[in-house]
Amino acid sequence: MIESHPRAETGVPDCLPDVGCITCGDEGIEMRALKVDAGSGLAVCVDHQGSTSEVDLGIVTGVAPGHAVLVHAGVALARLEPEGAAR
């Protein structure tokens, strides 16, 4: 069973001045798709440190295994082009 953070149960966002939170962090992470489930619109992606997570591909099209995506809060925001690719 996954334990929730105590603040999640209150509905109050956990945003501390020194730490911030996922919303105000405004951080995009480059990840690479390992598996893509077109039916659900979800992918298993890996970051540069080797951590995997499920990513929502709802607003990005054409993602296949091996593609790099920019991810924020578990949602792919853009597909990243490989260096040197024609645009």
N, C-alpha and C positions, 0 to 999 in steps of 0.2 A: 504494500500500500504506500502511495506517495503522501508524505506529510506536507501540509500546506504551511506557509509562513503565517505566524500568528496575526499579522496585520491584514493578511488576505481575507481572513474570516470576518473582519470588521467592515470591509468594503472601503477602508481608508487607505489611500496610496502610501506606501512606505518610501518617502523621499526625504532624505536627510541632507542638510547643507554640505557636509563634508564628503558624502558618498554619492548622493544623487539617486536616480532611479532609472529604470529602463526607458521611460518616456522622455525625461528631460536630458538623459545621457546623450541623445542624438548621435549614437555611434553605429556606423555601418561596418559590418564584418564581412570580409571576403571569404566565401566558402565554396567548396566544390561538390557538385551533386554526385552521389554514389549510386543511388537508386531513385527512380522516378516512377510514381504511380499516377498515370494520366487520369485514371478514373476518379481518384480522390483529390487530385491537384496538389499532392504532397510529395516531398522528396526527403530522402535521408542525405544530409550533407555533412561534410567534414571541414573543420577549420585548420589553420596552419599549425595548431598545436596537437592535432589528431583527435580532438573532441568531436563527436557526432551529435547531431540533433535533427529533429523533424522540422522541415521548413515548408510554409505555405507558398505555393506557386501561383496563387489566384490572380495576381496582377502582372505576371511575367509569362510570356509565351515562348515556346520553342526550347525549353530547357531539357537537356538529355544528360545521361550519365557522362561525367567528365567536364561538363560546362561549369564555369565559375559564375557565381551570383553574389550580389551585394545584399546582405541580410541585416534587418533591424527588427528586434522583438519577435523573431521567429517567422518573419515575412520577407520573402525575396522582393526587393525593390527594383532590381535591374539585372539583366544578364550582362556579364563583363566580357569584353572582347579580348582574345589573346593578344599579347604584345606583337606588333608587326602585322596584325590582320588588316586587310583592306576594308575601308569603311564606305 
